[in-house]
Amino acid sequence: MCCSVKDDIRPGLIHSRTRQREHNIHKNKTVTDEKNKQQNRPHRLLEAERREEGLNEAIGDSNKGFALLQKMGYKPGMAIGKSGDVIVQHISTILGIPCIPSIRQ
């Protein structure tokens, strides 16, 4: 015989109860940690996600400003103003730029 019984054991199986219990505890802990990371994300990340969701949605009919524009004849996709130039994409917002007060000379 070239192979002993110890060599024939599959590597994925855990044979002792204590090692099995430790493995289960570790697995449950990693799953719980992942859940907590998803639920307890930093406030700035949640705010950024909500901002992007809001910017990607069109303004609805329930918005008072949009309702006023519709009463004046505006239809979605039309230009506002005299020139008739249209900007199809929304203007992106840049956050985190500090306000620099004007310097009087």
C-alpha positions as CSV (number, residue, x, y, z in Angstrom):
1,M,0.0,0.0,0.0
2,C,1.3,3.3,-1.0
3,C,-1.3,5.5,0.5
4,S,-2.3,5.6,4.2
5,V,-5.8,6.2,5.5
6,K,-4.8,9.8,6.7
7,D,-3.9,10.7,3.1
8,D,-7.3,9.5,1.9
9,I,-9.3,12.2,3.8
10,R,-10.9,14.9,1.7
11,P,-9.4,18.3,2.6
12,G,-12.8,20.1,2.7
13,L,-14.3,18.1,5.5
14,I,-13.8,19.1,9.2
15,H,-13.8,16.0,11.4
16,S,-13.7,17.3,14.9
17,R,-16.7,19.1,16.5
18,T,-14.7,21.9,18.0
19,R,-13.1,22.8,14.6
20,Q,-16.5,22.5,12.9
21,R,-18.0,24.9,15.5
22,E,-15.1,27.3,15.1
23,H,-15.6,27.2,11.3
24,N,-19.4,27.9,11.7
25,I,-18.8,30.8,14.1
26,H,-16.3,32.3,11.8
27,K,-18.6,31.9,8.7
28,N,-21.5,33.5,10.6
29,K,-19.3,36.3,11.8
30,T,-18.2,37.2,8.3
31,V,-21.8,37.1,7.0
32,T,-22.9,39.4,9.9
33,D,-20.0,41.8,9.3
34,E,-20.9,42.1,5.6
35,K,-24.5,42.9,6.5
36,N,-23.4,45.5,9.0
37,K,-21.1,47.1,6.4
38,Q,-24.0,47.5,4.1
39,Q,-26.4,48.9,6.7
40,N,-23.9,51.2,8.5
41,R,-22.3,52.9,5.5
42,P,-20.9,56.4,6.1
43,H,-23.4,59.3,5.9
44,R,-21.5,60.9,3.0
45,L,-21.8,57.7,0.8
46,L,-25.5,57.5,1.5
47,E,-26.0,61.1,0.7
48,A,-24.0,60.8,-2.6
49,E,-26.2,57.8,-3.6
50,R,-29.4,59.6,-2.9
51,R,-28.2,62.7,-4.7
52,E,-27.4,60.6,-7.8
53,E,-30.8,58.9,-7.7
54,G,-32.5,62.3,-7.5
55,L,-30.5,63.8,-10.4
56,N,-31.2,60.8,-12.6
57,E,-35.0,61.1,-12.2
58,A,-37.0,63.6,-14.2
59,I,-39.1,66.2,-12.3
60,G,-42.7,65.0,-11.9
61,D,-46.0,66.7,-12.4
62,S,-46.4,67.1,-8.7
63,N,-43.6,69.7,-8.6
64,K,-45.0,73.2,-8.4
65,G,-42.4,74.8,-10.5
66,F,-42.8,72.2,-13.3
67,A,-46.6,72.6,-13.1
68,L,-46.3,76.4,-13.6
69,L,-44.0,75.9,-16.6
70,Q,-46.6,73.5,-18.1
71,K,-49.3,76.0,-17.6
72,M,-47.2,78.5,-19.6
73,G,-46.9,76.0,-22.5
74,Y,-43.7,74.2,-21.7
75,K,-43.3,70.6,-22.8
76,P,-40.5,68.3,-21.7
77,G,-37.5,68.6,-24.1
78,M,-38.3,72.2,-25.1
79,A,-35.9,75.1,-24.6
80,I,-36.6,77.7,-22.0
81,G,-35.9,81.3,-23.0
82,K,-35.7,83.4,-26.1
83,S,-32.8,81.8,-27.9
84,G,-34.2,78.3,-28.3
85,D,-30.9,76.6,-27.5
86,V,-31.4,73.4,-25.7
87,I,-29.1,71.7,-23.2
88,V,-30.3,68.0,-23.3
89,Q,-28.1,66.7,-20.5
90,H,-28.4,68.1,-16.9
91,I,-25.7,70.3,-15.6
92,S,-23.5,68.3,-13.2
93,T,-23.0,69.5,-9.7
94,I,-19.6,69.8,-8.1
95,L,-19.5,69.6,-4.3
96,G,-16.8,70.4,-1.9
97,I,-15.5,73.6,-3.4
98,P,-15.0,76.2,-0.7
99,C,-16.6,79.6,-1.1
100,I,-13.9,82.3,-1.5
101,P,-15.1,85.7,-0.4
102,S,-14.3,88.6,-2.7
103,I,-11.3,90.7,-1.6
104,R,-11.9,94.5,-1.4
105,Q,-9.1,96.7,-2.5
